[in-house]
Amino acid sequence: MEFLKVANGLPMLIICALIVVIVISQPIIMSLMARKRALQIGMTDGDVKKVIKSTALFSIIPSMPILASYLILVPALGKYFPWMRLSVVGSVTYETMVANMAAESFDYANIYNTDFPVGVFLSILLILTLGILGGNIFNLIFLKSYEKGVRKLMDRNAVLIPVITSAVFVALYGTLSAPTLTNIGNPVAILTFLVAGGVAVLVNHIAKTHPKMKEHAFTISLLVGMIFACLINPLF
């Protein structure tokens, strides 16, 4: 494919690698500073190592959806751009949704199995980049004012905030889920959605007695959904 020569080329690798290196350097510097401070306040080197081991192990499972997301996006956007985006600020839900919307605006069905001209590919990357900047710019300029407004609202009616945030999340999930649940021509996607959702509900139920399971509900449901989709796909 023409665009993959650009997507998997050396210039794209250099640009993305530089950004990833900057991102990786930040937690390394923060970790060194945290270790130095921990020793200053009386923690032993053994205590610090225990904390590092436990947090490292706990980070493996939550990181698996990121790896799965990368593998999903590679055929459509090349090896390097998804690697960079998911290392910084990307999300597979956002990336695929917006990339498909951009592709549709150029009269393509979706971003998969498509031989884009280089210009269309670069336009999709630009749209993805500009789209994700909105939240960051908003936080940079308006976050303090937003927090003050939320605090004032909580002071007046603390019960209202959970209702509003829950309504926003339900609306968001409904908007993202509707295209899949209403696409009767793709029963694999519908069944996978229902199975993954059922697993998430089950894991959250188990988390009532095992609280640590709660933070892994998304990861487990995603992996089970992917495995289920692979198993039933040959049947349709």
MDAnalysis code that builds the backbone (N, CA, C; Angstrom):
import MDAnalysis as mda
import numpy as np

u = mda.Universe.empty(708, n_residues=236, atom_resindex=np.repeat(np.arange(236), 3), trajectory=True)
u.add_TopologyAttr("name", ["N", "CA", "C"] * 236)
u.add_TopologyAttr("resid", np.arange(1, 237))
u.add_TopologyAttr("resname", ["MET", "GLU", "PHE", "LEU", "LYS", "VAL", "ALA", "ASN", "GLY", "LEU", "PRO", "MET", "LEU", "ILE", "ILE", "CYS", "ALA", "LEU", "ILE", "VAL", "VAL", "ILE", "VAL", "ILE", "SER", "GLN", "PRO", "ILE", "ILE", "MET", "SER", "LEU", "MET", "ALA", "ARG", "LYS", "ARG", "ALA", "LEU", "GLN", "ILE", "GLY", "MET", "THR", "ASP", "GLY", "ASP", "VAL", "LYS", "LYS", "VAL", "ILE", "LYS", "SER", "THR", "ALA", "LEU", "PHE", "SER", "ILE", "ILE", "PRO", "SER", "MET", "PRO", "ILE", "LEU", "ALA", "SER", "TYR", "LEU", "ILE", "LEU", "VAL", "PRO", "ALA", "LEU", "GLY", "LYS", "TYR", "PHE", "PRO", "TRP", "MET", "ARG", "LEU", "SER", "VAL", "VAL", "GLY", "SER", "VAL", "THR", "TYR", "GLU", "THR", "MET", "VAL", "ALA", "ASN", "MET", "ALA", "ALA", "GLU", "SER", "PHE", "ASP", "TYR", "ALA", "ASN", "ILE", "TYR", "ASN", "THR", "ASP", "PHE", "PRO", "VAL", "GLY", "VAL", "PHE", "LEU", "SER", "ILE", "LEU", "LEU", "ILE", "LEU", "THR", "LEU", "GLY", "ILE", "LEU", "GLY", "GLY", "ASN", "ILE", "PHE", "ASN", "LEU", "ILE", "PHE", "LEU", "LYS", "SER", "TYR", "GLU", "LYS", "GLY", "VAL", "ARG", "LYS", "LEU", "MET", "ASP", "ARG", "ASN", "ALA", "VAL", "LEU", "ILE", "PRO", "VAL", "ILE", "THR", "SER", "ALA", "VAL", "PHE", "VAL", "ALA", "LEU", "TYR", "GLY", "THR", "LEU", "SER", "ALA", "PRO", "THR", "LEU", "THR", "ASN", "ILE", "GLY", "ASN", "PRO", "VAL", "ALA", "ILE", "LEU", "THR", "PHE", "LEU", "VAL", "ALA", "GLY", "GLY", "VAL", "ALA", "VAL", "LEU", "VAL", "ASN", "HIS", "ILE", "ALA", "LYS", "THR", "HIS", "PRO", "LYS", "MET", "LYS", "GLU", "HIS", "ALA", "PHE", "THR", "ILE", "SER", "LEU", "LEU", "VAL", "GLY", "MET", "ILE", "PHE", "ALA", "CYS", "LEU", "ILE", "ASN", "PRO", "LEU", "PHE"])
u.atoms.positions = np.array([
    [0.838, -1.195, 0.000],
    [0.000, 0.000, 0.000],
    [0.876, 1.250, 0.000],
    [0.447, 2.254, -0.739],
    [1.244, 3.460, -0.913],
    [1.504, 4.178, 0.406],
    [0.457, 4.379, 1.197],
    [0.622, 5.183, 2.416],
    [1.477, 4.483, 3.457],
    [1.544, 3.145, 3.427],
    [2.340, 2.420, 4.414],
    [3.831, 2.682, 4.243],
    [4.246, 3.071, 3.045],
    [5.650, 3.433, 2.848],
    [5.997, 4.659, 3.681],
    [5.042, 5.572, 3.800],
    [5.243, 6.753, 4.643],
    [5.025, 6.397, 6.108],
    [3.954, 5.643, 6.380],
    [3.608, 5.306, 7.766],
    [4.690, 4.498, 8.451],
    [5.361, 3.627, 7.694],
    [6.396, 2.768, 8.267],
    [7.808, 3.214, 7.876],
    [7.927, 4.436, 7.375],
    [9.217, 4.932, 6.930],
    [10.074, 5.464, 8.066],
    [11.332, 5.715, 7.750],
    [12.302, 6.184, 8.742],
    [11.939, 7.555, 9.331],
    [11.494, 8.529, 8.526],
    [11.138, 9.830, 9.123],
    [10.042, 9.708, 10.179],
    [9.014, 8.887, 9.905],
    [7.939, 8.697, 10.877],
    [8.471, 8.026, 12.139],
    [9.386, 7.073, 11.975],
    [9.996, 6.407, 13.129],
    [10.748, 7.412, 13.995],
    [11.530, 8.282, 13.378],
    [12.327, 9.250, 14.135],
    [11.419, 10.221, 14.889],
    [10.406, 10.752, 14.213],
    [9.495, 11.713, 14.843],
    [8.789, 11.083, 16.040],
    [8.233, 9.883, 15.832],
    [7.487, 9.218, 16.902],
    [8.406, 8.786, 18.040],
    [9.596, 8.302, 17.688],
    [10.536, 7.835, 18.712],
    [10.967, 8.980, 19.619],
    [11.195, 10.157, 19.064],
    [11.590, 11.304, 19.870],
    [10.516, 11.638, 20.913],
    [9.258, 11.603, 20.489],
    [8.152, 11.899, 21.414],
    [8.065, 10.837, 22.496],
    [8.183, 9.568, 22.108],
    [8.103, 8.474, 23.083],
    [9.246, 8.551, 24.084],
    [10.442, 8.890, 23.611],
    [11.600, 9.018, 24.512],
    [11.345, 10.109, 25.551],
    [10.778, 11.230, 25.113],
    [10.461, 12.320, 26.054],
    [9.457, 11.843, 27.096],
    [8.436, 11.103, 26.640],
    [7.408, 10.604, 27.559],
    [7.998, 9.607, 28.551],
    [8.845, 8.707, 28.072],
    [9.459, 7.700, 28.946],
    [10.398, 8.352, 29.962],
    [11.088, 9.409, 29.541],
    [12.037, 10.063, 30.444],
    [11.337, 10.685, 31.643],
    [10.093, 11.103, 31.478],
    [9.381, 11.746, 32.577],
    [9.157, 10.803, 33.767],
    [8.584, 9.589, 33.578],
    [8.429, 8.704, 34.735],
    [9.755, 8.223, 35.311],
    [10.787, 8.108, 34.468],
    [12.103, 7.715, 34.988],
    [12.631, 8.785, 35.940],
    [12.545, 10.043, 35.524],
    [13.010, 11.148, 36.377],
    [12.180, 11.220, 37.651],
    [10.858, 11.088, 37.517],
    [9.984, 11.149, 38.683],
    [10.257, 9.989, 39.638],
    [10.559, 8.812, 39.087],
    [10.852, 7.642, 39.930],
    [12.135, 7.850, 40.725],
    [13.147, 8.392, 40.065],
    [14.409, 8.664, 40.760],
    [14.211, 9.703, 41.870],
    [13.409, 10.723, 41.570],
    [13.129, 11.751, 42.577],
    [12.328, 11.162, 43.740],
    [11.364, 10.279, 43.410],
    [10.544, 9.667, 44.452],
    [11.382, 8.756, 45.343],
    [12.291, 7.991, 44.732],
    [13.167, 7.110, 45.521],
    [14.052, 7.930, 46.458],
    [14.601, 9.021, 45.943],
    [15.452, 9.886, 46.775],
    [14.661, 10.453, 47.942],
    [13.424, 10.881, 47.673],
    [12.597, 11.449, 48.734],
    [12.183, 10.391, 49.747],
    [11.891, 9.171, 49.252],
    [11.501, 8.082, 50.153],
    [12.616, 7.764, 51.150],
    [13.842, 7.761, 50.678],
    [14.976, 7.499, 51.569],
    [15.159, 8.647, 52.561],
    [14.875, 9.855, 52.110],
    [15.008, 11.013, 52.993],
    [14.013, 10.980, 54.151],
    [12.819, 10.439, 53.908],
    [11.788, 10.427, 54.966],
    [11.843, 9.153, 55.810],
    [12.856, 8.326, 55.592],
    [13.067, 7.203, 56.493],
    [12.736, 5.833, 55.951],
    [12.271, 5.724, 54.720],
    [12.020, 4.413, 54.133],
    [13.351, 3.743, 53.800],
    [13.399, 2.434, 53.963],
    [14.617, 1.702, 53.624],
    [14.648, 1.387, 52.137],
    [15.825, 1.034, 51.659],
    [15.962, 0.672, 50.250],
    [15.133, -0.572, 49.939],
    [15.020, -1.476, 50.909],
    [14.199, -2.675, 50.721],
    [12.730, -2.338, 50.559],
    [12.243, -1.365, 51.350],
    [10.852, -0.926, 51.227],
    [10.577, -0.349, 49.845],
    [11.515, 0.445, 49.371],
    [11.354, 1.065, 48.052],
    [11.287, -0.008, 46.957],
    [12.156, -1.014, 47.066],
    [12.162, -2.088, 46.065],
    [10.859, -2.878, 46.087],
    [10.302, -3.103, 47.288],
    [9.017, -3.805, 47.384],
    [7.911, -3.027, 46.685],
    [7.911, -1.715, 46.898],
    [6.906, -0.861, 46.252],
    [7.058, -0.918, 44.739],
    [8.290, -0.866, 44.267],
    [8.541, -0.907, 42.818],
    [8.060, -2.225, 42.225],
    [8.354, -3.347, 42.902],
    [7.941, -4.664, 42.398],
    [6.425, -4.792, 42.358],
    [5.764, -4.375, 43.431],
    [4.310, -4.524, 43.499],
    [3.618, -3.653, 42.455],
    [4.072, -2.411, 42.293],
    [3.449, -1.534, 41.305],
    [3.747, -1.995, 39.879],
    [4.941, -2.551, 39.658],
    [5.280, -3.060, 38.322],
    [4.381, -4.226, 37.945],
    [4.158, -5.138, 38.879],
    [3.275, -6.272, 38.607],
    [1.845, -5.821, 38.366],
    [1.407, -4.827, 39.127],
    [0.046, -4.335, 38.989],
    [-0.158, -3.561, 37.689],
    [0.948, -3.157, 37.066],
    [0.847, -2.376, 35.840],
    [0.749, -3.253, 34.594],
    [1.059, -4.538, 34.722],
    [1.095, -5.412, 33.542],
    [-0.299, -5.600, 32.951],
    [-1.260, -6.024, 33.787],
    [-2.605, -6.295, 33.268],
    [-3.273, -5.042, 32.702],
    [-3.243, -3.896, 33.420],
    [-3.854, -2.700, 32.827],
    [-3.208, -2.250, 31.522],
    [-1.969, -2.673, 31.281],
    [-1.278, -2.265, 30.052],
    [-1.652, -3.134, 28.851],
    [-2.260, -4.283, 29.087],
    [-2.574, -5.191, 27.982],
    [-3.559, -4.602, 26.977],
    [-4.597, -3.847, 27.417],
    [-5.472, -3.215, 26.417],
    [-4.731, -2.256, 25.497],
    [-3.684, -1.603, 26.027],
    [-2.902, -0.688, 25.184],
    [-2.182, -1.471, 24.099],
    [-1.615, -2.628, 24.474],
    [-0.940, -3.476, 23.489],
    [-1.932, -3.982, 22.454],
    [-3.106, -4.430, 22.914],
    [-4.140, -4.906, 21.990],
    [-4.587, -3.788, 21.052],
    [-4.718, -2.577, 21.601],
    [-5.119, -1.429, 20.791],
    [-4.076, -1.140, 19.716],
    [-2.814, -1.259, 20.097],
    [-1.737, -1.021, 19.135],
    [-1.819, -2.008, 17.969],
    [-2.022, -3.286, 18.297],
    [-2.094, -4.319, 17.255],
    [-3.303, -4.108, 16.342],
    [-4.382, -3.546, 16.898],
    [-5.580, -3.289, 16.102],
    [-5.328, -2.152, 15.107],
    [-4.596, -1.131, 15.536],
    [-4.412, 0.063, 14.719],
    [-3.262, -0.041, 13.718],
    [-2.320, -0.949, 13.959],
    [-1.147, -1.059, 13.080],
    [-1.513, -1.278, 11.606],
    [-2.437, -2.214, 11.270],
    [-2.737, -2.415, 9.846],
    [-3.315, -1.183, 9.175],
    [-3.968, -0.318, 9.966],
    [-4.633, 0.840, 9.382],
    [-3.766, 2.082, 9.359],
    [-2.944, 2.280, 10.396],
    [-2.196, 3.531, 10.522],
    [-0.683, 3.332, 10.561],
    [-0.205, 2.108, 10.330],
    [1.221, 1.867, 10.327],
    [1.756, 1.518, 11.705],
    [3.062, 1.260, 11.789],
    [3.673, 0.770, 13.028],
    [3.944, 1.866, 14.042],
    [4.230, 3.068, 13.578],
    [4.824, 4.054, 14.472],
    [3.837, 5.062, 15.054],
    [2.901, 5.540, 14.253],
    [1.972, 6.554, 14.760],
    [1.102, 6.018, 15.897],
    [0.477, 4.826, 15.791],
    [-0.282, 4.295, 16.939],
    [0.603, 4.078, 18.166],
    [1.838, 3.634, 17.948],
    [2.795, 3.428, 19.045],
    [3.023, 4.734, 19.791],
    [3.203, 5.823, 19.030],
    [3.416, 7.124, 19.651],
    [2.156, 7.617, 20.353],
    [1.004, 7.523, 19.694],
    [-0.232, 8.069, 20.257],
    [-0.652, 7.336, 21.527],
    [-0.575, 6.016, 21.511],
    [-0.996, 5.241, 22.679],
    [0.028, 5.324, 23.808],
    [1.219, 5.814, 23.504],
    [2.219, 6.028, 24.556],
    [2.047, 7.385, 25.230],
    [1.285, 8.271, 24.607],
    [1.187, 9.632, 25.102],
    [-0.224, 9.937, 25.592],
    [-1.152, 10.065, 24.659],
    [-2.470, 10.564, 25.040],
    [-3.585, 9.870, 24.266],
    [-3.272, 8.857, 23.484],
    [-4.267, 8.221, 22.636],
    [-5.151, 7.222, 23.368],
    [-6.258, 6.878, 22.724],
    [-7.188, 5.863, 23.216],
    [-7.719, 5.129, 22.006],
    [-7.770, 3.789, 22.085],
    [-8.196, 3.023, 20.902],
    [-9.623, 3.374, 20.510],
    [-10.485, 3.659, 21.492],
    [-11.865, 4.026, 21.170],
    [-11.892, 5.325, 20.393],
    [-11.162, 6.307, 20.896],
    [-11.126, 7.607, 20.214],
    [-10.426, 7.486, 18.862],
    [-9.270, 6.831, 18.835],
    [-8.477, 6.768, 17.615],
    [-9.261, 6.133, 16.463],
    [-9.856, 4.970, 16.717],
    [-10.562, 4.276, 15.638],
    [-11.813, 5.031, 15.213],
    [-12.552, 5.588, 16.182],
    [-13.781, 6.308, 15.859],
    [-13.485, 7.523, 14.994],
    [-12.529, 8.349, 15.420],
    [-12.219, 9.572, 14.689],
    [-11.543, 9.253, 13.351],
    [-10.668, 8.254, 13.343],
    [-10.012, 7.877, 12.086],
    [-11.035, 7.391, 11.062],
    [-12.013, 6.609, 11.512],
    [-13.070, 6.147, 10.599],
    [-13.916, 7.311, 10.096],
    [-14.229, 8.260, 11.002],
    [-14.993, 9.442, 10.582],
    [-14.214, 10.240, 9.535],
    [-12.907, 10.358, 9.740],
    [-12.080, 11.073, 8.767],
    [-12.041, 10.337, 7.428],
    [-11.900, 9.003, 7.500],
    [-11.878, 8.213, 6.264],
    [-13.200, 8.324, 5.511],
    [-14.309, 8.307, 6.250],
    [-15.627, 8.433, 5.619],
    [-15.793, 9.778, 4.924],
    [-15.178, 10.813, 5.491],
    [-15.272, 12.136, 4.864],
    [-14.548, 12.172, 3.524],
    [-13.628, 11.223, 3.309],
    [-12.931, 11.100, 2.024],
    [-13.554, 9.993, 1.157],
    [-14.769, 9.558, 1.542],
    [-15.537, 8.549, 0.777],
    [-14.936, 7.147, 0.846],
    [-14.269, 6.826, 1.964],
    [-13.823, 5.460, 2.221],
    [-14.739, 4.838, 3.272],
    [-14.932, 3.530, 3.209],
    [-15.828, 2.865, 4.159],
    [-15.275, 2.904, 5.575],
    [-13.969, 2.666, 5.714],
    [-13.321, 2.689, 7.021],
    [-11.812, 2.760, 6.803],
    [-11.062, 2.624, 7.888],
    [-9.595, 2.745, 7.776],
    [-8.911, 1.420, 7.503],
    [-9.670, 0.320, 7.450],
    [-9.071, -0.999, 7.322],
    [-9.129, -1.490, 5.874],
    [-8.101, -2.236, 5.494],
    [-8.033, -2.847, 4.162],
    [-8.241, -1.809, 3.066],
    [-7.666, -0.652, 3.247],
    [-7.841, 0.448, 2.305],
    [-6.483, 0.984, 1.894],
    [-6.326, 1.220, 0.596],
    [-5.078, 1.781, 0.089],
    [-5.249, 3.293, -0.041],
    [-4.954, 4.014, 1.039],
    [-5.110, 5.462, 1.031],
    [-4.019, 6.114, 0.189],
    [-4.347, 7.195, -0.504],
    [-3.274, 8.073, -0.999],
    [-2.559, 8.688, 0.192],
    [-1.313, 9.066, 0.004],
    [-0.531, 9.624, 1.100],
    [-1.207, 10.862, 1.680],
    [-1.785, 11.691, 0.806],
    [-2.451, 12.900, 1.274],
    [-3.614, 12.614, 2.212],
    [-4.399, 11.595, 1.895],
    [-5.528, 11.219, 2.751],
    [-5.013, 10.676, 4.083],
    [-3.975, 9.850, 4.035],
    [-3.393, 9.300, 5.262],
    [-2.906, 10.406, 6.182],
    [-2.171, 11.376, 5.633],
    [-1.656, 12.480, 6.441],
    [-2.805, 13.346, 6.979],
    [-3.869, 13.478, 6.200],
    [-5.034, 14.242, 6.662],
    [-5.684, 13.556, 7.855],
    [-5.762, 12.226, 7.817],
    [-6.322, 11.471, 8.942],
    [-5.471, 11.659, 10.188],
    [-4.161, 11.604, 10.040],
    [-3.272, 11.820, 11.178],
    [-3.431, 13.231, 11.735],
    [-3.586, 14.212, 10.856],
    [-3.767, 15.596, 11.301],
    [-5.072, 15.751, 12.068],
    [-6.141, 15.136, 11.567],
    [-7.443, 15.208, 12.236],
    [-7.371, 14.554, 13.618],
    [-6.707, 13.404, 13.701],
    [-6.535, 12.735, 14.992],
    [-5.762, 13.619, 15.969],
    [-4.713, 14.233, 15.485],
    [-3.879, 15.064, 16.353],
    [-4.628, 16.301, 16.836],
    [-5.302, 16.992, 15.933],
    [-6.051, 18.188, 16.318],
    [-7.213, 17.833, 17.245],
    [-7.839, 16.680, 16.979],
    [-8.975, 16.284, 17.805],
    [-8.600, 16.018, 19.248],
    [-7.473, 15.383, 19.470],
    [-7.075, 15.032, 20.837],
    [-6.556, 16.252, 21.588],
    [-6.178, 17.301, 20.869],
    [-5.648, 18.497, 21.526],
    [-6.724, 19.285, 22.262],
    [-7.978, 19.091, 21.863],
    [-9.057, 19.873, 22.454],
    [-9.118, 19.771, 23.970],
    [-9.079, 18.548, 24.476],
    [-9.154, 18.348, 25.917],
    [-7.959, 18.928, 26.641],
    [-6.772, 18.785, 26.048],
    [-5.563, 19.310, 26.681],
    [-5.579, 20.835, 26.744],
    [-6.000, 21.458, 25.646],
    [-6.065, 22.923, 25.625],
    [-7.125, 23.423, 26.607],
    [-8.254, 22.726, 26.647],
    [-9.311, 23.104, 27.593],
    [-8.788, 23.041, 29.025],
    [-8.096, 21.950, 29.365],
    [-7.557, 21.817, 30.726],
    [-6.540, 22.901, 31.037],
    [-5.714, 23.224, 30.063],
    [-4.682, 24.223, 30.271],
    [-5.286, 25.596, 30.578],
    [-6.377, 25.927, 29.900],
    [-6.952, 27.268, 30.023],
    [-8.085, 27.333, 31.041],
    [-8.941, 26.298, 31.050],
    [-10.199, 26.414, 31.798],
    [-10.325, 25.475, 32.993],
    [-9.339, 24.596, 33.242],
    [-9.526, 23.584, 34.279],
    [-9.740, 24.196, 35.666],
    [-8.966, 25.216, 36.020],
    [-9.115, 25.826, 37.337],
    [-10.507, 26.437, 37.508],
    [-10.982, 27.115, 36.471],
    [-12.328, 27.709, 36.527],
    [-13.388, 26.626, 36.605],
    [-13.163, 25.534, 35.862],
    [-14.110, 24.419, 35.886],
    [-14.181, 23.796, 37.282],
    [-13.006, 23.597, 37.898],
    [-12.975, 23.015, 39.246],
    [-13.679, 23.918, 40.260],
    [-13.484, 25.234, 40.139],
    [-14.160, 26.162, 41.045],
    [-15.672, 26.073, 40.877],
    [-16.116, 25.963, 39.622],
    [-17.548, 25.846, 39.365],
    [-18.132, 24.567, 39.942],
    [-17.379, 23.445, 39.793],
    [-17.841, 22.167, 40.339],
    [-17.926, 22.230, 41.862],
    [-16.933, 22.857, 42.497],
    [-16.947, 22.968, 43.964],
    [-18.134, 23.800, 44.445],
    [-18.422, 24.885, 43.746],
    [-19.573, 25.714, 44.115],
    [-20.870, 24.925, 43.973],
    [-20.960, 24.159, 42.881],
    [-22.165, 23.353, 42.665],
    [-22.306, 22.279, 43.732],
    [-21.175, 21.681, 44.153],
    [-21.201, 20.662, 45.204],
    [-21.603, 21.261, 46.549],
    [-21.159, 22.484, 46.787],
    [-21.546, 23.141, 48.029],
    [-23.055, 23.389, 48.080],
    [-23.636, 23.662, 46.922],
    [-25.076, 23.929, 46.878],
    [-25.885, 22.635, 46.880],
    [-25.418, 21.644, 46.104],
    [-26.179, 20.391, 45.997],
    [-25.204, 19.269, 45.637],
    [-24.654, 18.626, 46.653],
    [-23.635, 17.588, 46.435],
    [-24.209, 16.362, 45.733],
    [-25.509, 16.136, 45.859],
    [-26.128, 14.959, 45.239],
    [-26.194, 15.101, 43.720],
    [-26.221, 16.338, 43.236],
    [-26.425, 16.567, 41.808],
    [-25.218, 16.180, 40.960],
    [-24.000, 16.331, 41.505],
    [-22.790, 16.057, 40.723],
    [-22.719, 14.604, 40.250],
    [-22.897, 13.587, 41.129],
    [-22.863, 12.205, 40.639],
    [-23.938, 11.920, 39.599],
    [-25.084, 12.549, 39.718],
    [-26.163, 12.354, 38.742],
    [-25.738, 12.891, 37.377],
    [-25.157, 14.091, 37.371],
    [-24.731, 14.700, 36.105],
    [-23.619, 13.880, 35.450],
    [-22.592, 13.523, 36.234],
    [-21.473, 12.766, 35.656],
    [-21.923, 11.389, 35.165],
    [-22.807, 10.743, 35.913],
    [-23.327, 9.440, 35.480],
    [-24.114, 9.572, 34.185],
    [-24.911, 10.629, 34.071],
    [-25.687, 10.854, 32.853],
    [-24.776, 11.081, 31.651],
    [-23.686, 11.831, 31.871],
    [-22.729, 12.091, 30.782],
    [-22.083, 10.795, 30.316],
    [-21.672, 9.944, 31.277],
    [-21.031, 8.683, 30.906],
    [-22.006, 7.740, 30.203],
    [-23.249, 7.685, 30.674],
    [-24.251, 6.833, 30.024],
    [-24.483, 7.300, 28.587],
    [-24.580, 8.624, 28.399],
    [-24.767, 9.169, 27.055],
    [-23.575, 8.854, 26.157],
    [-22.369, 8.983, 26.725],
    [-21.158, 8.699, 25.958],
    [-21.092, 7.236, 25.552],
    [-21.308, 6.338, 26.519],
    [-21.284, 4.904, 26.219],
    [-22.375, 4.526, 25.219],
    [-23.543, 5.141, 25.369],
    [-24.637, 4.854, 24.435],
    [-24.295, 5.269, 23.023],
    [-23.662, 6.445, 22.885],
    [-23.279, 6.930, 21.563],
    [-22.249, 6.017, 20.910],
    [-21.282, 5.542, 21.713],
    [-20.238, 4.673, 21.171],
    [-20.747, 3.262, 20.901],
    [-21.735, 2.813, 21.682],
    [-22.215, 1.435, 21.567],
    [-23.287, 1.266, 20.502],
    [-24.069, 2.310, 20.262],
    [-25.209, 2.192, 19.346],
    [-24.837, 1.664, 17.966],
    [-23.762, 2.170, 17.320],
    [-23.443, 1.648, 15.984],
    [-23.178, 0.145, 15.961],
    [-22.597, -0.385, 17.031],
    [-22.313, -1.825, 17.088],
    [-23.571, -2.624, 17.342],
    [-24.366, -2.208, 18.303],
    [-25.563, -2.956, 18.690],
    [-26.653, -2.912, 17.624],
    [-26.643, -1.913, 16.776],
    [-27.672, -1.800, 15.745],
    [-27.220, -2.333, 14.385],
    [-25.978, -2.781, 14.309],
    [-25.455, -3.305, 13.048],
    [-25.757, -4.802, 12.956],
    [-26.970, -5.137, 12.545],
    [-27.389, -6.550, 12.509],
    [-26.640, -7.344, 11.453],
    [-25.969, -6.651, 10.571],
    [-25.177, -7.352, 9.560],
    [-23.852, -7.868, 10.094],
    [-23.546, -7.550, 11.329],
    [-22.290, -7.988, 11.941],
    [-22.593, -8.661, 13.284],
    [-23.144, -9.888, 13.255],
    [-23.514, -10.553, 14.510],
    [-22.325, -10.831, 15.428],
    [-21.138, -11.007, 14.858],
    [-19.950, -11.254, 15.692],
    [-19.703, -10.063, 16.615],
    [-19.817, -8.860, 16.060],
    [-19.584, -7.657, 16.866],
    [-20.635, -7.524, 17.965],
    [-21.892, -7.815, 17.636],
    [-22.966, -7.693, 18.627],
    [-22.765, -8.698, 19.756],
    [-22.501, -9.958, 19.396],
    [-22.305, -10.993, 20.417],
    [-21.072, -10.707, 21.267],
    [-20.006, -10.242, 20.623],
    [-18.787, -9.911, 21.365],
    [-19.050, -8.776, 22.347],
    [-19.790, -7.781, 21.896],
    [-20.143, -6.649, 22.760],
    [-20.911, -7.135, 23.982],
    [-21.891, -7.996, 23.764],
    [-22.725, -8.485, 24.868],
    [-21.918, -9.352, 25.833],
    [-21.044, -10.202, 25.289],
    [-20.224, -11.062, 26.147],
    [-19.245, -10.225, 26.966],
    [-18.548, -9.293, 26.301],
    [-17.589, -8.444, 27.021],
    [-18.294, -7.610, 28.086],
    [-19.475, -7.096, 27.764],
    [-20.243, -6.332, 28.748],
    [-20.672, -7.192, 29.920],
    [-21.100, -8.429, 29.614],
    [-21.494, -9.345, 30.684],
    [-20.336, -9.689, 31.602],
    [-19.158, -9.870, 31.008],
    [-17.963, -10.164, 31.811],
    [-17.627, -8.978, 32.710],
    [-17.751, -7.760, 32.180],
    [-17.468, -6.568, 32.983],
    [-18.410, -6.477, 34.182],
    [-19.692, -6.770, 33.937],
    [-20.666, -6.750, 35.033],
    [-20.318, -7.818, 36.069],
    [-19.944, -9.017, 35.591],
    [-19.584, -10.114, 36.496],
    [-18.358, -9.759, 37.338],
    [-17.338, -9.184, 36.700],
    [-16.120, -8.820, 37.419],
    [-16.412, -7.753, 38.468],
    [-17.262, -6.787, 38.118],
    [-17.619, -5.741, 39.083],
    [-18.410, -6.327, 40.250],
    [-19.197, -7.367, 39.981],
    [-19.924, -8.042, 41.055],
    [-18.952, -8.776, 41.980],
    [-17.964, -9.450, 41.382],
    [-16.944, -10.148, 42.175],
    [-16.136, -9.148, 42.994],
    [-15.959, -7.939, 42.430],
    [-15.160, -6.915, 43.113],
    [-15.789, -6.447, 44.424],
    [-17.068, -6.751, 44.644],
    [-17.691, -6.368, 45.905],
    [-17.052, -7.106, 47.077],
    [-16.595, -8.316, 46.819],
    [-15.911, -9.086, 47.861],
    [-14.399, -9.103, 47.663],
    [-13.945, -8.797, 46.433],
    [-12.507, -8.715, 46.133],
    [-12.237, -7.376, 45.443],
    [-12.103, -6.299, 46.220],
    [-12.024, -4.941, 45.669],
    [-10.949, -4.731, 44.610],
    [-9.845, -5.469, 44.699],
    [-8.762, -5.270, 43.736],
    [-9.164, -5.656, 42.317],
    [-10.224, -6.477, 42.189],
    [-10.674, -6.900, 40.865],
    [-11.313, -5.750, 40.088],
    [-11.821, -4.755, 40.774],
    [-12.574, -3.683, 40.134],
    [-11.763, -2.942, 39.085],
    [-10.506, -2.672, 39.399],
    [-9.688, -1.901, 38.467],
    [-9.275, -2.712, 37.244],
    [-9.520, -4.030, 37.279],
    [-9.168, -4.871, 36.133],
    [-10.389, -5.288, 35.314],
    [-11.550, -4.733, 35.617],
    [-12.776, -5.135, 34.923],
    [-12.677, -4.871, 33.421],
    [-12.169, -3.695, 33.051],
    [-12.062, -3.351, 31.634],
    [-11.096, -4.283, 30.911],
    [-9.935, -4.513, 31.519],
    [-8.917, -5.361, 30.892],
    [-9.439, -6.774, 30.677],
    [-10.045, -7.345, 31.720],
    [-10.539, -8.725, 31.621],
    [-11.651, -8.831, 30.591],
    [-12.579, -7.872, 30.604],
    [-13.686, -7.919, 29.639],
    [-13.176, -7.749, 28.212],
    [-12.162, -6.902, 28.027],
    [-11.594, -6.711, 26.696],
    [-10.945, -7.984, 26.187],
    [-10.138, -8.635, 27.028],
    [-9.452, -9.860, 26.612],
    [-10.443, -10.984, 26.337],
    [-11.435, -11.142, 27.210],
    [-12.447, -12.185, 26.994],
    [-13.219, -11.902, 25.709],
    [-13.561, -10.634, 25.475],
    [-14.272, -10.281, 24.254],
    [-13.463, -10.596, 23.007],
    [-12.160, -10.316, 23.033],
    [-11.303, -10.599, 21.880],
    [-11.196, -12.094, 21.621],
    [-11.016, -12.855, 22.695],
    [-10.920, -14.315, 22.544],
    [-12.239, -14.881, 22.014],
    [-13.353, -14.385, 22.567],
    [-14.674, -14.843, 22.121],
    [-14.896, -14.529, 20.647],
    [-14.497, -13.331, 20.210],
    [-14.663, -12.946, 18.823],
    [-13.860, -13.868, 17.897],
    [-12.631, -14.198, 18.311],
    [-11.801, -15.108, 17.501],
    [-12.426, -16.496, 17.388],
    [-13.063, -16.956, 18.481],
    [-13.649, -18.296, 18.493],
    [-14.906, -18.391, 17.622],
    [-15.749, -17.348, 17.658],
    [-17.025, -17.441, 16.947],
    [-16.960, -16.895, 15.513],
    [-15.896, -16.168, 15.197],
    [-15.819, -15.571, 13.872],
    [-15.906, -16.595, 12.745],
    [-15.252, -17.788, 12.864],
    [-15.385, -18.773, 11.772],
    [-16.794, -19.305, 11.571],
    [-17.679, -19.121, 12.554],
    [-19.035, -19.631, 12.461],
    [-19.948, -18.737, 11.627],
    [-19.502, -17.538, 11.309],
    [-20.352, -16.584, 10.573],
    [-19.718, -16.200, 9.236],
])
